[in-house]
């Protein structure tokens, strides 16, 4: 089951330009990663004993966002 943000559109046409569709998906993934980074940063501020775990998750999402930005720049 897809998360709502990643569900295929019922109006999507598989013959549509795949490069444009790929870029749209990468942009969406980047936005979702950046939102997750923001949420994790806020969570880290309120969590005392779990900050190491949250710091690791933030670093992972920041790296993913960086890779997505680089991929989008190459398109």
N, C-alpha and C positions, 0 to 999 in steps of 0.2 A: 504494500500500500504506500502510495506517495504522500509525503507531507503536502498540505494544501498549497503551499507556495510553489511546489515542484510538479504539481499534477499537469499532465499534458492537456492542452486546450482541446475541447471537443471540436473546435473549428480549425485545428492545425492541419495543414496540407503537407504530406511528406515530400511533395515535389518542390516546396518552397526552398529558397536558397539556404543550404545547410550551413554555410559559413556565417551568414547573418544570424541564423538561429543559434549557432554555437556561441557567437559573441553575446547574444541576449542571455543565454544560460550562464555564461561566465560572469556577466554583470550581475545577474541575480544571485549567484553564489557569492560574489564579492560583497554585495550588500548584506546578505545573510551573515557572512563571516564578520563584517564590521559591526553589525548589530550584536552578535554574540560577544565580541570583544568588549563592547560597551557594557553589556549585561554582566559579564564576568568581572569587569573592573568594579562595577557598583557592588556586586556580591562580595568581592574581596574586601571592600571597605567595611562591610558589616560582619564579616566572618573572622573571628580571631584565630581559631585553631586550624582552619582549613585554608589559610592563605597560600601555603606552598602548592597545594593541589590546584587552586584557582590560578596561581601564577603560571603553572605549567600549561594549563588549558588556554590561558590568554596568549602565551608564547606560541602555542601550536596554531591558534587561529590567526595570529598576526603573521606567521610564516605562510599559512595558506593564503591569506589575503594578499601578501606580497607576490606569491607565485601567480595568483589570478590576475593581479595588475600587470605583471610582466607578460603574461599570455595575451591579455587584451591589447597591450601595446604592440605586440607582434602581429596582430590581425590587420 
